[in-house]
Amino acid sequence: MKQPKIIVAGIGPGNEQDITPAVKAALHEADAVIGYKYYFQFITPYLHLETPCIDTGMKRERVRAEQAFELAEQGKTVCVISSGDAGIYGMTPLIYEMKRERGSTVEIVSLPGISAFQKAASLLGAPVGHDFCVISLSDLMTPWERIEKRIVAAAQGDFVTAVYNPKSEGRYWQLYRLKEIFLQEGRSPQTPVGYVRQAGRPEQEVHVTSLQEFDPEQTDMFTVVIIGNSQSYEWEGSFVTPRGYYRENEESGASIGQDIMIRSFRTIESELKNKDIPLDHKWALLHAIHTTADFEMEDLLRTDNHAVSTLYRQIADGQVKTIVTDVTMAASGIRKGALQRLGVEVKCYLSDPRSAEMAAEKKITRTQAGIRLAVEEHPDALFVFGNAPTALMELCDLIRKGKARPAGIVAAPVGFVHVKESKHMVKPFTEIPKIIVEGRKGGSNLAATLVNAILCYNDAEQLRPGRDV
């Protein structure tokens, strides 16, 4: 009597070319094959004509394993098949557990197969080129609370994540929840998502979209979903997650500084109290919080409707060629690369000798004098205030007198005297696009970063700040 043996074999996703030679040899050796009848169609060419194929039906894995042991203990070589890899959500763990439970001496041989997520990944391109995890959304044997903790961990850990059992007739909401968690935990809405139905079979469908646009209704129990990490990208219809052979800054055009800034913005976005805000406002808000590390900016930053996008278009179209700042510190924080790219000049009149002369003569502050000079030469500039409330108040007075026609105003003076009042004074000019930091807070660095948000607004939709860093 030959040594009793159970071979647990993964037959791949369902394509003859994806069945390994070792599995084909095991099927040829088998005295009996046990599995779900749907999969027998893929293996019959490798069996002897007299080899029985025993179907135990869906969801009867324990019965399947028991029959395998009963036949093996009669001295037969039994091949238990699973689709994909039998060790991944397949029969192999159950066979080993039952061997221990029965105290059986039957030999167990485990043969790997190409898993569904591997096949799906190959069809999508190269989505699992870096650290990844696989999560099943089936809660038949695992409580949903535990599954959700694993989803959160995958999202927080920036893992490429493959999703098995995304949806069935009875499970319709779990994939929606997974998508919600990934977005809440800071995964970019533009993260590529691939989903493959019936991988390797004649009915095969392959799709690439973004996390934001991904529709869970397009999946079923035969679908594998793969969600990219923060480095993943879509290119010419392929989904790629770089391993790092090309540095990320070379691959995506992001410098090291920009890469840090991108990750910082995603963290900030994930921690916002209110994520359902217009992109125009969110872009300025992310810049403000990134510069200050102050989430109170959610309550303090005020932007007129479409102020950021309007000012960006005017600058990009060449309608606005000059930015005037109240102090040199605000001017120095505006990115030189962005200014050169858009053909914009920044001017600050604080150090102009004429400002000192006018201030002494008129008994006003030098920043006030500087604004008067700026209005004479550039009445339609974008005016930016990060320090002096008196300068902002001066501009308001000149607007009311018809001497200034600003393209826009960034109002972020800081301090304790006339600061709040200066910001209230600018609000009635409803025809002028404005970005205002309410209350006492502000500063030159904050004013400059709000200008930078305007200059790179065309990067907002991809949430890729800092191209000029």
C-alpha positions as CSV (number, residue, x, y, z in Angstrom):
1,M,0.0,0.0,0.0
2,K,1.5,3.3,-1.1
3,Q,2.0,6.2,1.3
4,P,-1.3,8.1,1.7
5,K,-1.0,11.6,0.5
6,I,-3.0,14.8,0.0
7,I,-1.7,17.3,-2.5
8,V,-3.3,20.7,-2.0
9,A,-2.9,22.5,-5.3
10,G,-3.6,26.0,-6.5
11,I,-4.7,25.8,-10.1
12,G,-4.3,29.5,-10.8
13,P,-7.0,31.9,-11.8
14,G,-8.5,29.8,-14.6
15,N,-6.2,29.9,-17.6
16,E,-4.4,26.8,-18.8
17,Q,-1.2,28.8,-19.2
18,D,-1.3,29.8,-15.6
19,I,-1.3,26.3,-14.2
20,T,2.2,25.4,-13.0
21,P,4.0,22.2,-14.3
22,A,4.2,20.9,-10.7
23,V,0.4,21.1,-10.4
24,K,-0.1,19.5,-13.8
25,A,2.1,16.6,-12.6
26,A,0.2,16.3,-9.4
27,L,-3.1,16.1,-11.2
28,H,-1.7,13.4,-13.5
29,E,-0.5,11.5,-10.4
30,A,-3.8,11.8,-8.5
31,D,-6.2,8.9,-7.8
32,A,-9.0,11.3,-7.1
33,V,-9.5,15.1,-7.3
34,I,-11.7,16.9,-4.8
35,G,-12.9,20.5,-5.3
36,Y,-15.7,22.7,-6.5
37,K,-17.1,21.5,-9.8
38,Y,-16.7,24.9,-11.5
39,Y,-13.0,24.4,-11.5
40,F,-12.9,20.9,-13.0
41,Q,-13.2,22.3,-16.5
42,F,-9.8,23.8,-16.1
43,I,-8.0,20.6,-15.1
44,T,-9.6,17.7,-17.0
45,P,-6.9,17.7,-19.7
46,Y,-4.3,16.7,-17.1
47,L,-6.2,13.8,-15.5
48,H,-6.4,10.1,-16.4
49,L,-9.8,9.3,-17.9
50,E,-10.7,7.1,-14.9
51,T,-9.7,9.7,-12.3
52,P,-12.9,10.7,-10.4
53,C,-13.6,14.4,-9.8
54,I,-15.6,14.8,-6.5
55,D,-17.7,17.9,-6.1
56,T,-18.6,19.0,-2.6
57,G,-20.5,22.2,-3.6
58,M,-19.9,25.8,-2.6
59,K,-19.2,26.6,1.1
60,R,-18.6,23.0,2.1
61,E,-14.9,23.2,2.6
62,R,-14.9,21.0,5.8
63,V,-16.8,18.3,4.0
64,R,-14.2,18.6,1.1
65,A,-11.3,18.2,3.5
66,E,-12.9,15.2,5.4
67,Q,-13.5,13.4,2.1
68,A,-9.9,14.0,1.1
69,F,-8.6,12.4,4.4
70,E,-11.0,9.5,4.1
71,L,-9.7,8.7,0.6
72,A,-6.1,9.3,1.5
73,E,-6.3,7.1,4.5
74,Q,-7.4,4.3,2.1
75,G,-4.0,4.6,0.5
76,K,-4.9,7.0,-2.3
77,T,-3.2,10.1,-3.6
78,V,-5.8,12.8,-3.4
79,C,-5.5,16.2,-5.1
80,V,-7.5,18.9,-3.4
81,I,-7.8,21.9,-5.8
82,S,-8.4,25.6,-5.1
83,S,-8.4,28.4,-7.6
84,G,-5.5,30.8,-7.5
85,D,-3.0,29.8,-4.7
86,A,-4.5,27.2,-2.4
87,G,-2.6,28.8,0.5
88,I,-4.3,32.2,0.1
89,Y,-7.9,32.0,1.2
90,G,-7.9,28.4,0.0
91,M,-7.9,24.9,1.2
92,T,-4.3,24.5,2.5
93,P,-4.8,25.9,6.0
94,L,-7.9,23.8,6.6
95,I,-6.2,20.6,5.4
96,Y,-3.3,21.2,7.9
97,E,-5.8,22.0,10.7
98,M,-7.8,18.9,10.1
99,K,-4.6,16.7,10.0
100,R,-3.8,18.0,13.5
101,E,-7.4,17.5,14.7
102,R,-7.5,13.9,13.4
103,G,-4.0,13.0,14.4
104,S,-3.6,11.8,10.9
105,T,-0.4,10.4,9.4
106,V,-1.4,11.3,5.9
107,E,1.4,13.3,4.1
108,I,0.4,16.8,3.1
109,V,2.0,18.4,0.0
110,S,1.2,22.1,-0.7
111,L,1.7,23.3,-4.3
112,P,1.5,27.0,-4.9
113,G,-0.4,28.5,-7.7
114,I,-0.7,31.9,-9.3
115,S,-3.1,33.9,-7.1
116,A,-5.9,36.0,-8.4
117,F,-4.3,39.2,-7.2
118,Q,-1.0,38.3,-9.0
119,K,-2.8,37.6,-12.2
120,A,-4.8,40.8,-11.9
121,A,-1.6,42.7,-11.1
122,S,0.1,41.5,-14.3
123,L,-2.9,42.5,-16.4
124,L,-2.9,46.0,-14.8
125,G,0.8,46.6,-15.3
126,A,3.0,46.6,-12.2
127,P,0.8,47.8,-9.3
128,V,2.5,45.7,-6.5
129,G,6.1,46.7,-7.1
130,H,6.5,47.7,-3.5
131,D,5.1,46.7,-0.1
132,F,1.6,45.4,-0.4
133,C,-1.1,43.5,1.6
134,V,-4.1,41.5,0.7
135,I,-7.5,41.9,2.5
136,S,-10.7,39.8,2.1
137,L,-13.9,41.6,2.8
138,S,-15.8,38.4,3.4
139,D,-17.0,38.4,7.0
140,L,-18.2,34.8,7.0
141,M,-15.4,33.7,9.3
142,T,-13.9,37.1,10.4
143,P,-15.8,39.7,12.3
144,W,-16.2,43.0,10.3
145,E,-14.7,45.0,13.2
146,R,-11.4,43.1,12.8
147,I,-11.5,43.5,9.0
148,E,-12.1,47.2,9.4
149,K,-9.0,47.5,11.7
150,R,-7.0,45.8,9.0
151,I,-8.2,48.2,6.4
152,V,-7.3,51.2,8.6
153,A,-3.8,49.7,9.1
154,A,-3.3,49.2,5.4
155,A,-4.4,52.7,4.6
156,Q,-2.3,54.3,7.4
157,G,0.7,52.1,6.4
158,D,0.6,53.3,2.7
159,F,0.4,49.7,1.5
160,V,-0.6,48.8,-2.0
161,T,-3.8,46.9,-1.1
162,A,-5.4,44.0,-3.0
163,V,-9.0,43.3,-2.1
164,Y,-10.6,39.9,-2.4
165,N,-14.3,39.2,-2.1
166,P,-15.1,42.9,-2.6
167,K,-18.9,42.4,-3.1
168,S,-21.5,39.7,-3.2
169,E,-25.3,39.5,-3.3
170,G,-25.4,39.8,0.5
171,R,-22.4,42.1,1.0
172,Y,-23.0,45.3,-0.8
173,W,-21.6,48.1,1.5
174,Q,-18.2,46.9,2.7
175,L,-16.3,48.1,-0.4
176,Y,-17.9,51.5,0.0
177,R,-16.6,51.6,3.6
178,L,-13.1,50.6,2.5
179,K,-13.0,53.4,0.0
180,E,-14.2,55.8,2.6
181,I,-11.5,54.7,5.1
182,F,-8.7,55.1,2.5
183,L,-9.8,58.6,1.7
184,Q,-10.2,59.5,5.4
185,E,-6.8,58.2,6.2
186,G,-5.2,60.5,3.6
187,R,-4.9,58.3,0.5
188,S,-5.0,60.8,-2.4
189,P,-8.3,60.8,-4.4
190,Q,-6.1,60.5,-7.5
191,T,-4.5,57.2,-6.3
192,P,-4.8,54.7,-9.1
193,V,-7.2,51.8,-8.6
194,G,-7.3,48.8,-10.8
195,Y,-10.0,46.2,-10.8
196,V,-10.0,43.0,-12.8
197,R,-13.0,40.7,-13.2
198,Q,-12.6,37.0,-14.1
199,A,-8.8,37.4,-14.4
200,G,-7.4,34.9,-17.0
201,R,-10.8,33.7,-18.1
202,P,-12.7,34.4,-21.4
203,E,-14.9,36.9,-19.6
204,Q,-11.9,38.9,-18.4
205,E,-12.4,42.6,-17.9
206,V,-9.5,45.0,-16.9
207,H,-10.1,48.6,-15.6
208,V,-7.9,51.4,-14.2
209,T,-9.4,54.4,-12.5
210,S,-8.8,56.7,-9.5
211,L,-9.8,56.2,-5.9
212,Q,-12.1,59.1,-6.2
213,E,-13.8,57.9,-9.3
214,F,-13.8,54.2,-8.4
215,D,-17.4,52.8,-8.3
216,P,-17.8,49.7,-6.1
217,E,-21.0,48.8,-8.1
218,Q,-18.7,47.8,-10.9
219,T,-17.4,44.8,-8.9
220,D,-18.6,41.4,-7.9
221,M,-17.4,38.2,-6.2
222,F,-15.2,37.4,-9.3
223,T,-13.4,40.8,-9.1
224,V,-10.0,41.6,-7.5
225,V,-9.4,45.3,-6.7
226,I,-5.9,46.8,-6.2
227,I,-5.5,50.2,-4.6
228,G,-2.1,52.0,-5.1
229,N,0.1,53.6,-2.6
230,S,1.3,57.2,-2.5
231,Q,3.9,56.5,-5.2
232,S,1.7,54.6,-7.6
233,Y,0.7,56.2,-10.8
234,E,-1.2,55.5,-14.1
235,W,0.8,55.8,-17.3
236,E,-0.5,55.0,-20.8
237,G,-3.2,52.9,-19.3
238,S,-0.9,50.9,-17.0
239,F,-0.9,51.0,-13.2
240,V,2.6,51.3,-11.8
241,T,4.1,51.3,-8.3
242,P,7.8,52.0,-8.5
243,R,10.2,50.0,-6.4
244,G,12.8,52.8,-6.3
245,Y,15.3,51.8,-8.9
246,Y,14.6,55.2,-10.4
247,R,14.4,57.7,-7.6
248,E,10.9,59.0,-7.1
249,N,12.0,62.6,-7.9
250,E,13.3,61.4,-11.3
251,E,10.2,59.3,-12.0
252,S,7.5,61.8,-11.2
253,G,9.3,65.1,-11.5
254,A,9.1,65.6,-7.7
255,S,12.2,66.9,-5.8
256,I,12.9,65.5,-2.3
257,G,11.5,68.7,-0.9
258,Q,8.3,68.4,-3.0
259,D,7.9,64.8,-2.0
260,I,7.9,65.8,1.6
261,M,5.5,68.5,0.9
262,I,3.1,66.2,-1.0
263,R,3.1,63.7,1.9
264,S,2.5,66.6,4.4
265,F,-0.5,67.9,2.4
266,R,-2.0,64.4,2.4
267,T,-1.6,64.2,6.2
268,I,-3.1,67.6,6.7
269,E,-6.0,66.7,4.4
270,S,-6.7,63.6,6.3
271,E,-6.9,65.5,9.6
272,L,-9.2,68.3,8.5
273,K,-12.5,68.6,10.4
274,N,-14.4,69.4,7.3
275,K,-13.2,67.7,4.1
276,D,-16.2,68.6,2.1
277,I,-15.0,72.1,1.0
278,P,-14.4,73.5,-2.5
279,L,-11.0,72.7,-3.9
280,D,-10.3,76.4,-4.4
281,H,-10.5,77.0,-0.7
282,K,-9.0,73.7,0.4
283,W,-5.8,74.4,-1.6
284,A,-5.2,77.7,0.1
285,L,-6.1,76.1,3.5
286,L,-3.7,73.3,3.1
287,H,-0.9,75.8,2.3
288,A,-1.8,77.8,5.4
289,I,-1.8,74.9,7.7
290,H,1.4,73.5,6.2
291,T,3.2,76.7,6.9
292,T,1.8,77.3,10.4
293,A,1.0,73.8,11.7
294,D,-2.1,75.5,13.0
295,F,-5.4,73.8,12.3
296,E,-7.2,76.8,13.7
297,M,-6.7,78.1,10.1
298,E,-9.8,76.0,9.3
299,D,-11.8,78.6,11.2
300,L,-9.7,81.7,10.4
301,L,-9.0,81.4,6.7
302,R,-11.6,83.1,4.5
303,T,-11.5,83.0,0.7
304,D,-14.0,84.7,-1.6
305,N,-15.7,82.3,-4.0
306,H,-13.2,81.2,-6.6
307,A,-10.7,83.8,-5.4
308,V,-7.7,81.4,-5.8
309,S,-8.7,80.0,-9.2
310,T,-9.6,83.5,-10.5
311,L,-6.3,85.0,-9.5
312,Y,-4.4,82.1,-10.9
313,R,-6.1,82.4,-14.3
314,Q,-5.5,86.1,-14.4
315,I,-1.8,85.6,-13.7
316,A,-1.4,82.7,-16.1
317,D,-3.2,84.7,-18.8
318,G,-0.8,87.6,-18.3
319,Q,-3.4,90.0,-17.0
320,V,-1.6,90.3,-13.7
321,K,2.1,90.9,-14.0
322,T,3.0,92.5,-10.6
323,I,2.6,91.4,-7.0
324,V,3.1,94.1,-4.3
325,T,3.9,93.1,-0.7
326,D,3.9,95.3,2.4
327,V,7.3,94.1,3.7
328,T,10.3,92.4,2.2
329,M,9.9,89.3,4.3
330,A,6.6,88.5,2.5
331,A,8.2,89.1,-0.9
332,S,11.1,86.7,-0.1
333,G,8.8,83.9,0.7
334,I,7.1,83.9,-2.7
335,R,8.7,81.1,-4.8
336,K,11.1,82.5,-7.4
337,G,10.6,79.5,-9.7
338,A,6.9,80.1,-9.9
339,L,7.4,83.8,-10.6
340,Q,9.8,83.1,-13.4
341,R,7.5,80.4,-14.8
342,L,4.5,82.8,-14.9
343,G,6.4,85.9,-15.8
344,V,5.4,87.8,-12.6
345,E,7.4,90.5,-10.8
346,V,7.3,91.0,-7.0
347,K,7.8,94.6,-5.7
348,C,8.1,95.9,-2.2
349,Y,8.4,99.6,-1.6
350,L,9.4,99.5,2.1
351,S,13.1,100.1,1.4
352,D,12.5,102.6,-1.4
353,P,14.0,106.0,-0.2
354,R,10.9,107.7,-1.4
355,S,8.9,105.8,1.2
356,A,11.1,107.1,4.0
357,E,10.8,110.7,2.7
358,M,7.0,110.4,2.3
359,A,6.6,108.8,5.8
360,A,8.5,111.6,7.4
361,E,6.7,114.3,5.5
362,K,3.1,112.9,5.9
363,K,3.7,111.5,9.4
364,I,2.6,108.0,8.3
365,T,4.2,104.6,8.5
366,R,6.8,103.6,5.9
367,T,4.5,100.7,4.9
368,Q,1.7,103.1,4.3
369,A,4.0,105.3,2.2
370,G,5.1,102.2,0.3
371,I,1.6,101.3,-0.6
372,R,0.9,104.9,-1.8
373,L,3.9,104.6,-4.1
374,A,2.9,101.1,-5.3
375,V,-0.6,102.3,-6.2
376,E,0.8,105.1,-8.2
377,E,2.9,102.7,-10.3
378,H,0.9,99.5,-10.1
379,P,-2.7,100.3,-9.2
380,D,-4.0,96.9,-10.6
381,A,-1.4,94.6,-8.9
382,L,-2.1,91.7,-6.6
383,F,-1.5,93.3,-3.1
384,V,-0.2,91.1,-0.3
385,F,-0.1,92.0,3.4
386,G,1.7,89.8,6.0
387,N,2.8,92.4,8.6
388,A,1.4,95.9,8.6
389,P,-2.3,96.6,9.2
390,T,-1.7,100.3,8.5
391,A,-0.6,99.4,5.0
392,L,-3.8,97.4,4.4
393,M,-5.9,100.2,5.7
394,E,-4.1,102.6,3.4
395,L,-4.9,100.4,0.4
396,C,-8.6,100.3,1.5
397,D,-8.6,104.1,1.6
398,L,-7.0,104.4,-1.9
399,I,-9.6,101.9,-3.3
400,R,-12.4,104.0,-1.9
401,K,-10.9,107.1,-3.5
402,G,-10.7,105.3,-6.9
403,K,-6.9,105.4,-7.0
404,A,-6.3,101.7,-6.7
405,R,-7.9,98.8,-8.6
406,P,-6.3,95.7,-7.2
407,A,-6.5,92.4,-9.1
408,G,-6.8,90.8,-5.7
409,I,-5.8,91.1,-2.0
410,V,-4.2,88.7,0.4
411,A,-4.9,90.2,3.8
412,A,-2.8,88.5,6.5
413,P,-1.3,91.2,8.7
414,V,-0.4,90.1,12.2
415,G,-0.5,91.8,15.6
416,F,-2.6,93.4,18.2
417,V,-3.3,97.0,17.1
418,H,-5.8,97.7,14.2
419,V,-5.2,94.1,12.9
420,K,-8.8,92.9,13.1
421,E,-10.1,96.2,12.0
422,S,-7.9,96.3,8.8
423,K,-9.3,92.9,7.8
424,H,-12.9,94.0,8.3
425,M,-12.2,97.1,6.3
426,V,-11.3,95.1,3.2
427,K,-14.3,92.8,3.2
428,P,-16.8,95.3,1.6
429,F,-14.9,95.3,-1.7
430,T,-16.9,92.4,-3.0
431,E,-15.7,92.8,-6.6
432,I,-12.1,92.2,-5.6
433,P,-11.0,88.5,-5.0
434,K,-9.7,88.3,-1.5
435,I,-8.0,85.8,0.8
436,I,-8.2,86.9,4.5
437,V,-6.8,85.4,7.7
438,E,-9.3,86.5,10.3
439,G,-8.4,87.8,13.7
440,R,-5.0,88.6,15.1
441,K,-3.1,85.8,13.3
442,G,-1.2,86.2,10.1
443,G,2.4,86.9,9.2
444,S,4.7,87.3,6.2
445,N,5.3,83.6,5.9
446,L,1.6,83.0,5.8
447,A,0.9,85.7,3.3
448,A,3.7,84.3,1.1
449,T,2.4,80.8,1.2
450,L,-1.1,82.0,0.2
451,V,0.4,83.6,-2.8
452,N,2.3,80.4,-3.6
453,A,-1.1,78.6,-3.4
454,I,-2.4,80.9,-6.1
455,L,0.7,80.5,-8.3
456,C,0.5,76.7,-8.3
457,Y,-3.3,76.3,-8.3
458,N,-3.1,74.1,-11.5
459,D,-1.5,71.4,-9.2
460,A,-4.4,71.4,-6.8
461,E,-6.5,68.7,-8.4
462,Q,-3.6,66.3,-8.3
463,L,-2.8,67.5,-4.7
464,R,0.9,67.9,-5.8
465,P,2.1,71.0,-4.1
466,G,5.6,72.5,-4.2
467,R,6.7,72.0,-7.8
468,D,8.9,75.1,-7.4
469,V,10.4,74.1,-4.1
